[in-house]
Amino acid sequence: MKPTPKRGTTGLIQLQQVNPKKLEAAKSMRSRMTLAERCFWNMVRRNQVAGLQFRRQQVINGFIADFYCNQIRLVVEIDGGIHETQKDYDHLRERLINACGIKVIRFSNEEVINNSSRVLSKLEEFAAATAAIDA
C-alpha cells in the first residue's frame, strides 16, 4: 500500500515520489508564468498575505499546482480559457489533491488581474477559517 502524502515542514509534500520530468516541467513553468499568475505571485510572495508562504508550480500527487501554501494546506489555481475545455480533468485533479488533505481554490485570470482585493480577501478568509479550525 502506498503511503499517504503528508504535510511537510519545509513547504514540500513529503512521502511522494516525484518524477524528475515533472520537477523539470514545474521549474520551466516558473519562468513562463501567465500575466495572471505573475499578478498573483506579486500579491502573495514574501509572505505578504497573513504571513503565509506560497510556492509556485508545486508538484502534488503527480500534478503541478499553480500555487501551494503548506501552512494552510491550500492549492490556488489560476484558471484561464483552457480550463473551460478541461473541466472533467480539473475536477479529477482537484479530487486527487483533496485526497491528500489539501483544499483547492480557483480564481479566473480576470479575477486576479482586475479584482485583486477580492482575491486577497478570499485568501485571508480561508487562512482565518483554517486557523480557527486548527486552534
Residue frames as a rotation matrix with the C-alpha (Angstrom) as fourth column:
MET 1
0.579 0.815 0.000 0.00
0.815 -0.579 0.000 0.00
0.000 0.000 -1.000 0.00
LYS 2
-0.184 -0.630 0.754 1.34
0.604 -0.678 -0.419 3.42
0.776 0.378 0.505 -1.00
PRO 3
-0.467 0.005 -0.884 1.86
0.832 -0.335 -0.441 5.82
-0.299 -0.942 0.152 1.96
THR 4
0.617 0.744 0.255 -0.46
0.781 -0.619 -0.084 8.83
0.095 0.251 -0.963 2.06
PRO 5
-0.293 -0.720 0.629 1.37
0.538 -0.669 -0.514 12.09
0.790 0.188 0.583 1.33
LYS 6
0.460 0.418 -0.783 1.51
0.884 -0.293 0.363 14.36
-0.078 -0.860 -0.504 4.35
ARG 7
0.917 -0.068 0.392 2.26
-0.004 -0.987 -0.160 17.96
0.398 0.145 -0.906 5.01
GLY 8
0.178 -0.937 -0.301 5.95
0.879 0.289 -0.379 18.68
0.441 -0.197 0.875 5.47
THR 9
0.525 -0.042 -0.850 7.66
0.610 -0.678 0.410 21.34
-0.593 -0.734 -0.330 7.50
THR 10
-0.544 -0.820 -0.178 9.72
0.413 -0.446 0.794 22.62
-0.730 0.359 0.582 4.59
GLY 11
-0.117 0.573 -0.811 6.77
-0.658 -0.657 -0.369 23.51
-0.744 0.490 0.454 2.39
LEU 12
-0.605 -0.129 -0.786 7.12
-0.724 0.499 0.476 20.34
0.330 0.857 -0.395 0.35
ILE 13
0.610 0.784 0.115 4.73
-0.784 0.576 0.233 17.42
0.116 -0.232 0.966 0.31
GLN 14
-0.408 -0.814 0.414 6.56
-0.870 0.484 0.094 14.53
-0.277 -0.322 -0.905 1.96
LEU 15
-0.416 0.104 0.903 6.39
-0.108 0.981 -0.163 10.84
-0.903 -0.165 -0.397 1.11
GLN 16
0.774 0.632 -0.044 5.53
-0.136 0.099 -0.986 11.38
-0.618 0.769 0.162 -2.52
GLN 17
-0.200 -0.802 0.563 7.56
0.620 0.342 0.706 10.08
-0.759 0.491 0.429 -5.38
VAL 18
0.587 0.348 -0.731 8.04
-0.228 -0.796 -0.561 12.83
-0.777 0.496 -0.388 -7.94
ASN 19
0.601 -0.321 0.732 9.03
0.777 0.451 -0.440 12.11
-0.189 0.833 0.521 -11.49
PRO 20
-0.298 -0.808 -0.508 12.16
0.566 -0.578 0.588 14.17
-0.769 -0.112 0.629 -12.32
LYS 21
-0.700 0.108 0.706 10.48
0.645 -0.331 0.689 15.24
0.308 0.937 0.162 -15.57
LYS 22
0.450 0.893 -0.018 7.61
0.768 -0.377 0.518 16.72
0.456 -0.248 -0.855 -13.53
LEU 23
0.379 -0.393 -0.838 10.10
0.646 -0.536 0.544 18.66
-0.663 -0.747 0.050 -11.41
GLU 24
-0.719 -0.681 0.139 11.78
0.541 -0.423 0.727 19.98
-0.436 0.598 0.672 -14.54
ALA 25
-0.305 0.705 0.640 8.41
0.735 -0.253 0.629 20.92
0.605 0.662 -0.442 -16.04
ALA 26
0.650 0.542 -0.532 7.45
0.760 -0.456 0.464 22.78
0.009 -0.706 -0.708 -12.85
LYS 27
-0.086 -0.785 -0.613 10.75
0.571 -0.543 0.615 24.64
-0.816 -0.298 0.495 -12.88
SER 28
-0.803 -0.184 0.567 10.22
0.595 -0.306 0.743 25.61
0.036 0.934 0.355 -16.51
MET 29
0.121 0.955 0.269 6.68
0.815 -0.251 0.522 26.80
0.566 0.156 -0.809 -15.77
ARG 30
0.365 -0.047 -0.930 8.01
0.765 -0.555 0.329 29.14
-0.531 -0.831 -0.166 -13.08
SER 31
-0.611 -0.674 -0.415 9.89
0.281 -0.675 0.682 31.07
-0.740 0.300 0.602 -15.74
ARG 32
-0.917 0.339 0.211 6.87
0.160 -0.172 0.972 31.13
0.366 0.925 0.103 -18.11
MET 33
-0.554 0.746 -0.370 4.07
0.601 0.051 -0.798 32.31
-0.576 -0.665 -0.476 -15.83
THR 34
-0.046 0.655 0.754 0.98
0.878 -0.334 0.343 33.90
0.476 0.678 -0.560 -17.38
LEU 35
-0.489 -0.065 0.870 0.13
-0.088 -0.988 -0.124 37.53
0.868 -0.137 0.478 -16.64
ALA 36
0.542 0.781 0.312 -2.48
-0.449 -0.046 0.893 36.45
0.711 -0.623 0.326 -14.09
GLU 37
0.686 -0.363 -0.630 -0.01
0.631 0.728 0.268 34.09
0.362 -0.581 0.729 -12.39
ARG 38
-0.430 -0.876 0.218 2.59
0.652 -0.468 -0.596 36.87
0.624 -0.114 0.773 -12.20
CYS 39
-0.166 0.470 0.867 -0.02
-0.422 -0.828 0.369 39.23
0.891 -0.304 0.336 -10.71
PHE 40
0.845 0.505 -0.176 -1.00
-0.100 0.473 0.875 36.63
0.526 -0.722 0.451 -8.11
TRP 41
0.301 -0.825 -0.479 2.65
0.852 0.458 -0.254 35.87
0.429 -0.331 0.840 -7.30
ASN 42
-0.556 -0.513 0.654 3.33
0.237 -0.852 -0.467 39.57
0.797 -0.104 0.595 -6.75
MET 43
0.280 0.748 0.602 0.37
-0.534 -0.400 0.745 39.67
0.798 -0.530 0.287 -4.33
VAL 44
0.957 0.288 -0.013 1.47
-0.173 0.607 0.776 36.70
0.231 -0.741 0.631 -2.21
ARG 45
0.326 -0.899 -0.291 5.25
0.485 0.423 -0.765 36.46
0.812 0.108 0.574 -2.45
ARG 46
-0.642 -0.722 0.258 7.39
0.064 -0.386 -0.920 37.24
0.764 -0.574 0.295 0.57
ASN 47
-0.574 0.430 -0.697 4.60
0.807 0.440 -0.394 36.22
0.138 -0.789 -0.599 2.98
GLN 48
-0.946 0.154 0.286 2.51
-0.129 -0.986 0.104 39.33
0.298 0.061 0.953 2.21
VAL 49
-0.012 1.000 -0.013 -0.85
-0.533 0.005 0.846 37.67
0.846 0.017 0.532 2.90
ALA 50
0.810 0.446 0.380 -1.36
-0.526 0.266 0.808 36.86
0.260 -0.855 0.450 6.57
GLY 51
0.094 -0.886 0.454 2.28
-0.899 0.120 0.420 35.76
-0.427 -0.448 -0.785 6.83
LEU 52
0.698 0.257 0.668 1.62
-0.042 0.946 -0.321 32.79
-0.715 0.196 0.672 4.52
GLN 53
-0.393 -0.868 -0.303 4.35
-0.564 -0.033 0.825 31.35
-0.726 0.496 -0.476 2.33
PHE 54
0.773 0.633 0.044 3.26
-0.300 0.426 -0.854 30.29
-0.559 0.647 0.519 -1.14
ARG 55
-0.425 -0.837 0.344 5.26
-0.009 0.384 0.923 28.14
-0.905 0.389 -0.170 -3.55
ARG 56
0.133 0.415 -0.900 4.92
-0.909 -0.310 -0.278 28.36
-0.395 0.855 0.336 -7.32
GLN 57
0.352 0.087 -0.932 4.26
-0.755 0.615 -0.228 25.33
0.553 0.784 0.282 -9.52
GLN 58
-0.381 -0.393 0.837 4.39
-0.868 0.463 -0.178 22.75
-0.318 -0.795 -0.518 -6.74
VAL 59
-0.453 0.198 -0.869 4.15
-0.413 0.818 0.401 19.07
0.790 0.541 -0.289 -7.66
ILE 60
-0.488 0.417 0.767 1.40
-0.776 0.197 -0.600 17.42
-0.401 -0.888 0.227 -5.61
ASN 61
0.030 0.527 0.850 0.24
-0.114 0.846 -0.521 13.86
-0.993 -0.081 0.085 -6.14
GLY 62
-0.312 -0.293 0.904 1.61
0.764 0.488 0.422 13.87
-0.565 0.822 0.072 -9.69
PHE 63
0.546 0.552 0.630 0.03
0.803 -0.560 -0.205 17.20
0.240 0.618 -0.749 -10.67
ILE 64
-0.689 -0.723 0.051 1.63
0.692 -0.678 -0.250 20.61
0.215 -0.137 0.967 -10.93
ALA 65
0.399 0.811 -0.428 -0.40
0.898 -0.440 0.004 23.09
-0.185 -0.386 -0.904 -8.89
ASP 66
0.465 -0.203 0.862 -0.12
0.370 -0.840 -0.397 26.76
0.805 0.503 -0.315 -9.80
PHE 67
-0.275 -0.499 0.822 0.49
-0.597 -0.581 -0.553 27.80
0.753 -0.643 -0.138 -6.17
TYR 68
0.319 0.322 -0.891 0.64
0.451 0.775 0.442 25.94
0.833 -0.543 0.102 -2.87
CYS 69
-0.053 -0.280 0.959 0.64
-0.764 -0.607 -0.219 27.14
0.643 -0.744 -0.181 0.75
ASN 70
-0.442 -0.245 -0.863 1.78
0.185 0.917 -0.354 24.47
0.878 -0.316 -0.360 3.16
GLN 71
-0.985 -0.030 0.173 0.72
-0.157 -0.291 -0.944 26.28
0.078 -0.956 0.282 6.36
ILE 72
-0.312 0.943 0.116 -2.98
-0.716 -0.153 -0.681 26.14
-0.625 -0.296 0.723 5.47
ARG 73
-0.628 -0.015 0.778 -2.82
0.281 0.928 0.244 23.16
-0.726 0.372 -0.578 3.07
LEU 74
0.474 0.810 -0.345 -4.15
0.053 -0.417 -0.907 25.17
-0.879 0.412 -0.241 0.15
VAL 75
-0.553 -0.490 0.674 -3.65
0.737 0.090 0.670 24.96
-0.389 0.867 0.312 -3.60
VAL 76
0.157 0.550 -0.820 -4.53
-0.147 -0.808 -0.570 28.07
-0.977 0.210 -0.046 -5.60
GLU 77
-0.329 -0.159 0.931 -5.32
0.838 0.405 0.365 27.55
-0.435 0.900 0.000 -9.27
ILE 78
-0.302 0.188 -0.934 -5.45
-0.344 -0.936 -0.077 30.47
-0.889 0.298 0.348 -11.67
ASP 79
-0.107 0.400 0.910 -7.79
0.634 0.732 -0.248 29.45
-0.766 0.551 -0.332 -14.47
GLY 80
-0.688 -0.121 -0.715 -7.51
-0.456 -0.694 0.557 30.78
-0.564 0.710 0.422 -18.00
GLY 81
0.056 0.780 -0.624 -9.65
-0.987 -0.050 -0.151 29.97
-0.149 0.624 0.767 -21.02
ILE 82
-0.544 -0.348 -0.764 -8.20
-0.550 0.835 0.011 26.46
0.634 0.426 -0.645 -21.41
HIS 83
-0.966 0.125 0.225 -9.97
-0.131 0.514 -0.848 25.38
-0.222 -0.848 -0.480 -18.23
GLU 84
-0.093 0.973 -0.212 -13.36
-0.861 -0.185 -0.474 25.80
-0.501 0.138 0.854 -19.93
THR 85
0.324 0.182 -0.928 -12.49
-0.810 0.560 -0.172 22.83
0.488 0.808 0.329 -22.15
GLN 86
-0.381 -0.551 -0.743 -10.98
-0.073 0.818 -0.570 20.61
0.922 -0.163 -0.352 -19.46
LYS 87
0.032 0.488 0.872 -13.48
-0.901 -0.364 0.236 20.76
0.432 -0.794 0.428 -16.60
ASP 88
0.910 0.308 -0.279 -13.58
-0.196 0.910 0.366 16.97
0.367 -0.278 0.888 -16.14
TYR 89
0.176 -0.938 -0.300 -9.78
0.532 0.347 -0.773 16.82
0.828 -0.024 0.560 -15.87
ASP 90
-0.472 -0.331 0.817 -9.74
-0.374 -0.764 -0.525 19.74
0.799 -0.553 0.237 -13.41
HIS 91
0.470 0.733 0.492 -12.42
-0.803 0.122 0.584 18.05
0.367 -0.669 0.646 -11.30
LEU 92
0.821 -0.244 -0.517 -10.45
0.275 0.961 -0.015 14.77
0.501 -0.130 0.856 -11.17
ARG 93
-0.185 -0.966 0.178 -7.25
0.358 -0.235 -0.904 16.63
0.915 -0.104 0.390 -10.33
GLU 94
-0.223 0.189 0.956 -8.99
-0.712 -0.701 -0.027 18.53
0.666 -0.687 0.291 -7.54
ARG 95
0.824 0.566 0.041 -10.40
-0.463 0.630 0.624 15.30
0.327 -0.533 0.781 -6.04
LEU 96
0.554 -0.685 -0.473 -6.95
0.563 0.727 -0.394 13.67
0.614 -0.048 0.788 -6.04
ILE 97
-0.470 -0.692 0.548 -5.37
0.039 -0.637 -0.770 16.73
0.882 -0.340 0.327 -4.40
ASN 98
0.169 0.636 0.753 -8.21
-0.829 -0.322 0.458 16.86
0.534 -0.701 0.472 -1.84
ALA 99
0.838 0.134 -0.529 -7.44
0.044 0.950 0.311 13.20
0.544 -0.283 0.790 -1.03
CYS 100
-0.156 -0.958 -0.240 -4.07
0.617 0.095 -0.781 14.43
0.771 -0.270 0.577 0.29
GLY 101
0.184 0.307 -0.934 -5.88
0.953 -0.287 0.094 16.68
-0.239 -0.908 -0.345 2.79
ILE 102
-0.808 -0.496 -0.319 -5.30
0.365 -0.845 0.390 19.78
-0.463 0.199 0.864 0.65
LYS 103
0.318 0.928 -0.193 -8.04
0.452 -0.327 -0.830 22.22
-0.833 0.176 -0.524 -0.35
VAL 104
-0.635 -0.424 0.646 -8.18
0.768 -0.252 0.589 23.82
-0.087 0.870 0.486 -3.79
ILE 105
0.258 0.665 -0.701 -9.43
0.318 -0.744 -0.588 27.32
-0.912 -0.071 -0.404 -4.51
ARG 106
-0.257 -0.275 0.926 -9.78
0.958 0.050 0.281 28.65
-0.123 0.960 0.251 -8.04
PHE 107
0.117 0.253 -0.960 -9.65
0.045 -0.967 -0.250 32.17
-0.992 -0.014 -0.125 -9.41
SER 108
0.732 0.128 0.670 -10.12
0.664 0.088 -0.742 33.22
-0.154 0.988 -0.020 -13.01
ASN 109
-0.359 -0.864 0.352 -7.43
0.921 -0.390 -0.018 35.20
0.153 0.318 0.936 -14.80
GLU 110
-0.078 0.414 0.907 -9.82
0.287 -0.862 0.418 38.17
0.955 0.293 -0.052 -14.90
GLU 111
0.876 0.423 -0.233 -10.44
0.306 -0.111 0.946 37.99
0.374 -0.899 -0.226 -11.15
VAL 112
0.322 -0.843 -0.431 -6.74
0.881 0.100 0.463 38.05
-0.347 -0.529 0.774 -10.34
ILE 113
-0.555 -0.602 0.574 -5.91
0.798 -0.581 0.162 40.84
0.236 0.548 0.803 -12.77
ASN 114
-0.402 0.479 0.780 -8.98
0.118 -0.818 0.563 43.06
0.908 0.318 0.273 -12.25
ASN 115
0.584 0.680 0.443 -10.12
-0.410 -0.225 0.884 42.33
0.701 -0.698 0.148 -8.69
SER 116
-0.294 -0.837 -0.461 -7.04
0.080 0.459 -0.885 41.61
0.953 -0.297 -0.068 -6.61
SER 117
-0.622 0.083 0.779 -8.67
-0.740 -0.387 -0.550 42.93
0.256 -0.918 0.302 -3.42
ARG 118
0.526 0.846 0.086 -11.37
-0.844 0.506 0.180 40.22
0.109 -0.167 0.980 -3.67
VAL 119
0.467 -0.451 -0.761 -8.72
-0.021 0.855 -0.519 37.54
0.884 0.258 0.389 -4.26
LEU 120
-0.630 -0.758 0.172 -6.71
-0.144 -0.104 -0.984 38.70
0.763 -0.644 -0.044 -1.25
SER 121
-0.249 0.637 0.729 -9.85
-0.962 -0.248 -0.112 38.87
0.109 -0.730 0.675 0.87
LYS 122
0.744 0.542 -0.391 -10.79
-0.533 0.834 0.142 35.27
0.403 0.103 0.909 -0.01
LEU 123
0.047 -0.813 -0.581 -7.27
0.163 0.580 -0.798 34.08
0.986 -0.057 0.159 0.85
GLU 124
-0.741 -0.316 0.592 -7.35
-0.453 -0.416 -0.789 35.89
0.495 -0.853 0.165 4.20
GLU 125
0.204 0.901 0.383 -10.81
-0.973 0.142 0.183 34.44
0.111 -0.410 0.905 4.97
PHE 126
0.685 0.002 -0.729 -9.59
-0.152 0.978 -0.141 30.94
0.713 0.207 0.670 4.17
ALA 127
-0.377 -0.914 -0.150 -6.48
0.081 0.129 -0.988 31.43
0.923 -0.385 0.026 6.34
ALA 128
-0.561 0.239 0.793 -8.58
-0.791 -0.439 -0.427 32.72
0.247 -0.866 0.435 9.26
ALA 129
0.561 0.828 -0.020 -11.05
-0.800 0.547 0.247 29.84
0.215 -0.123 0.969 8.96
THR 130
0.431 -0.487 -0.759 -8.20
0.088 0.860 -0.502 27.32
0.898 0.149 0.414 8.85
ALA 131
-0.656 -0.693 0.301 -6.54
-0.188 -0.236 -0.953 28.90
0.731 -0.682 0.025 11.89
ALA 132
-0.149 0.692 0.706 -9.84
-0.982 -0.188 -0.022 28.70
0.118 -0.697 0.708 13.80
ILE 133
0.777 0.422 -0.467 -10.19
-0.424 0.899 0.107 25.01
0.465 0.115 0.878 12.96
ASP 134
0.131 -0.846 -0.516 -6.58
0.244 0.532 -0.811 24.25
0.961 -0.019 0.276 13.93
ALA 135
-0.442 -0.321 0.838 -6.89
-0.598 -0.591 -0.542 26.15
0.669 -0.740 0.069 17.24
